[in-house]
């Protein structure tokens, strides 16, 4: 099974449970000067969590593209094992 198929099955499973499929946002967050790149799947919901934005849904599912880079909690050598 290809990764695109796994991603699609993941999204469809949560959609069947009442979640709204939200497309992946850009790797370079153009409207957030606090981020150089998307480093987590929840970045696109930041304004919702901070109370600045309201979405027409309460449950969401996404397969967000993100950049993994070294840092304080570097786990790059563990990617793909779990």
CNS distance restraints for C-alpha pairs under 8 A (distance, minus, plus):
assign (resid   1 and name CA) (resid   5 and name CA) 6.41 0.50 0.50
assign (resid   1 and name CA) (resid   6 and name CA) 6.98 0.50 0.50
assign (resid   2 and name CA) (resid   6 and name CA) 6.53 0.50 0.50
assign (resid   3 and name CA) (resid   7 and name CA) 6.12 0.50 0.50
assign (resid   4 and name CA) (resid   8 and name CA) 6.16 0.50 0.50
assign (resid   5 and name CA) (resid   9 and name CA) 6.16 0.50 0.50
assign (resid   6 and name CA) (resid  10 and name CA) 6.15 0.50 0.50
assign (resid   7 and name CA) (resid  11 and name CA) 6.29 0.50 0.50
assign (resid   7 and name CA) (resid  63 and name CA) 6.75 0.50 0.50
assign (resid   8 and name CA) (resid  12 and name CA) 6.06 0.50 0.50
assign (resid   9 and name CA) (resid  13 and name CA) 6.00 0.50 0.50
assign (resid  10 and name CA) (resid  14 and name CA) 6.62 0.50 0.50
assign (resid  11 and name CA) (resid  15 and name CA) 6.11 0.50 0.50
assign (resid  11 and name CA) (resid  21 and name CA) 6.58 0.50 0.50
assign (resid  11 and name CA) (resid  61 and name CA) 6.24 0.50 0.50
assign (resid  11 and name CA) (resid  62 and name CA) 6.61 0.50 0.50
assign (resid  11 and name CA) (resid  63 and name CA) 7.45 0.50 0.50
assign (resid  12 and name CA) (resid  16 and name CA) 6.10 0.50 0.50
assign (resid  13 and name CA) (resid  17 and name CA) 6.71 0.50 0.50
assign (resid  14 and name CA) (resid  18 and name CA) 6.64 0.50 0.50
assign (resid  14 and name CA) (resid  19 and name CA) 5.49 0.50 0.50
assign (resid  14 and name CA) (resid  61 and name CA) 6.42 0.50 0.50
assign (resid  15 and name CA) (resid  19 and name CA) 4.58 0.50 0.50
assign (resid  15 and name CA) (resid  20 and name CA) 5.98 0.50 0.50
assign (resid  15 and name CA) (resid  21 and name CA) 6.43 0.50 0.50
assign (resid  15 and name CA) (resid  61 and name CA) 7.34 0.50 0.50
assign (resid  18 and name CA) (resid  59 and name CA) 7.06 0.50 0.50
assign (resid  19 and name CA) (resid  57 and name CA) 7.93 0.50 0.50
assign (resid  19 and name CA) (resid  58 and name CA) 7.81 0.50 0.50
assign (resid  19 and name CA) (resid  59 and name CA) 4.70 0.50 0.50
assign (resid  19 and name CA) (resid  60 and name CA) 4.76 0.50 0.50
assign (resid  19 and name CA) (resid  61 and name CA) 5.96 0.50 0.50
assign (resid  20 and name CA) (resid  57 and name CA) 6.71 0.50 0.50
assign (resid  20 and name CA) (resid  59 and name CA) 6.11 0.50 0.50
assign (resid  20 and name CA) (resid  60 and name CA) 4.62 0.50 0.50
assign (resid  20 and name CA) (resid  61 and name CA) 6.02 0.50 0.50
assign (resid  21 and name CA) (resid  60 and name CA) 5.92 0.50 0.50
assign (resid  21 and name CA) (resid  61 and name CA) 5.00 0.50 0.50
assign (resid  21 and name CA) (resid  62 and name CA) 5.83 0.50 0.50
assign (resid  22 and name CA) (resid  60 and name CA) 6.48 0.50 0.50
assign (resid  22 and name CA) (resid  61 and name CA) 6.03 0.50 0.50
assign (resid  22 and name CA) (resid  62 and name CA) 5.16 0.50 0.50
assign (resid  23 and name CA) (resid  62 and name CA) 6.18 0.50 0.50
assign (resid  23 and name CA) (resid  63 and name CA) 7.36 0.50 0.50
assign (resid  23 and name CA) (resid  64 and name CA) 7.46 0.50 0.50
assign (resid  24 and name CA) (resid  62 and name CA) 6.42 0.50 0.50
assign (resid  24 and name CA) (resid  63 and name CA) 6.05 0.50 0.50
assign (resid  24 and name CA) (resid  64 and name CA) 4.47 0.50 0.50
assign (resid  24 and name CA) (resid  65 and name CA) 6.17 0.50 0.50
assign (resid  25 and name CA) (resid  29 and name CA) 7.72 0.50 0.50
assign (resid  25 and name CA) (resid  44 and name CA) 6.54 0.50 0.50
assign (resid  25 and name CA) (resid  64 and name CA) 6.67 0.50 0.50
assign (resid  25 and name CA) (resid  65 and name CA) 7.35 0.50 0.50
assign (resid  26 and name CA) (resid  30 and name CA) 7.84 0.50 0.50
assign (resid  26 and name CA) (resid  38 and name CA) 7.43 0.50 0.50
assign (resid  26 and name CA) (resid  65 and name CA) 7.66 0.50 0.50
assign (resid  27 and name CA) (resid  37 and name CA) 5.52 0.50 0.50
assign (resid  27 and name CA) (resid  38 and name CA) 4.97 0.50 0.50
assign (resid  27 and name CA) (resid  65 and name CA) 6.52 0.50 0.50
assign (resid  27 and name CA) (resid  66 and name CA) 6.10 0.50 0.50
assign (resid  27 and name CA) (resid  67 and name CA) 7.31 0.50 0.50
assign (resid  28 and name CA) (resid  35 and name CA) 7.99 0.50 0.50
assign (resid  28 and name CA) (resid  36 and name CA) 6.43 0.50 0.50
assign (resid  28 and name CA) (resid  37 and name CA) 4.59 0.50 0.50
assign (resid  28 and name CA) (resid  38 and name CA) 6.10 0.50 0.50
assign (resid  29 and name CA) (resid  33 and name CA) 7.74 0.50 0.50
assign (resid  29 and name CA) (resid  35 and name CA) 6.66 0.50 0.50
assign (resid  29 and name CA) (resid  36 and name CA) 7.01 0.50 0.50
assign (resid  29 and name CA) (resid  37 and name CA) 6.04 0.50 0.50
assign (resid  29 and name CA) (resid  38 and name CA) 6.44 0.50 0.50
assign (resid  37 and name CA) (resid  66 and name CA) 7.72 0.50 0.50
assign (resid  37 and name CA) (resid  67 and name CA) 7.01 0.50 0.50
assign (resid  38 and name CA) (resid  43 and name CA) 6.53 0.50 0.50
assign (resid  38 and name CA) (resid  65 and name CA) 7.57 0.50 0.50
assign (resid  38 and name CA) (resid  66 and name CA) 5.11 0.50 0.50
assign (resid  38 and name CA) (resid  67 and name CA) 6.15 0.50 0.50
assign (resid  39 and name CA) (resid  43 and name CA) 7.49 0.50 0.50
assign (resid  39 and name CA) (resid  66 and name CA) 5.00 0.50 0.50
assign (resid  39 and name CA) (resid  67 and name CA) 5.08 0.50 0.50
assign (resid  39 and name CA) (resid  68 and name CA) 6.24 0.50 0.50
assign (resid  40 and name CA) (resid  64 and name CA) 7.76 0.50 0.50
assign (resid  40 and name CA) (resid  66 and name CA) 5.81 0.50 0.50
assign (resid  40 and name CA) (resid  67 and name CA) 7.69 0.50 0.50
assign (resid  41 and name CA) (resid  62 and name CA) 7.88 0.50 0.50
assign (resid  41 and name CA) (resid  63 and name CA) 7.37 0.50 0.50
assign (resid  41 and name CA) (resid  64 and name CA) 5.00 0.50 0.50
assign (resid  41 and name CA) (resid  65 and name CA) 7.07 0.50 0.50
assign (resid  41 and name CA) (resid  66 and name CA) 6.62 0.50 0.50
assign (resid  42 and name CA) (resid  46 and name CA) 6.71 0.50 0.50
assign (resid  45 and name CA) (resid  49 and name CA) 6.42 0.50 0.50
assign (resid  46 and name CA) (resid  50 and name CA) 6.25 0.50 0.50
assign (resid  47 and name CA) (resid  51 and name CA) 6.07 0.50 0.50
assign (resid  47 and name CA) (resid  52 and name CA) 5.01 0.50 0.50
assign (resid  47 and name CA) (resid  53 and name CA) 5.32 0.50 0.50
assign (resid  48 and name CA) (resid  52 and name CA) 5.89 0.50 0.50
assign (resid  48 and name CA) (resid  53 and name CA) 4.70 0.50 0.50
assign (resid  48 and name CA) (resid  54 and name CA) 5.93 0.50 0.50
assign (resid  48 and name CA) (resid  55 and name CA) 7.42 0.50 0.50
assign (resid  68 and name CA) (resid  76 and name CA) 7.08 0.50 0.50
assign (resid  69 and name CA) (resid  74 and name CA) 7.31 0.50 0.50
assign (resid  69 and name CA) (resid  76 and name CA) 7.35 0.50 0.50
assign (resid  70 and name CA) (resid  74 and name CA) 4.87 0.50 0.50
assign (resid  70 and name CA) (resid  75 and name CA) 7.60 0.50 0.50
assign (resid  70 and name CA) (resid  76 and name CA) 7.07 0.50 0.50
assign (resid  75 and name CA) (resid  79 and name CA) 6.77 0.50 0.50
assign (resid  78 and name CA) (resid  82 and name CA) 7.67 0.50 0.50
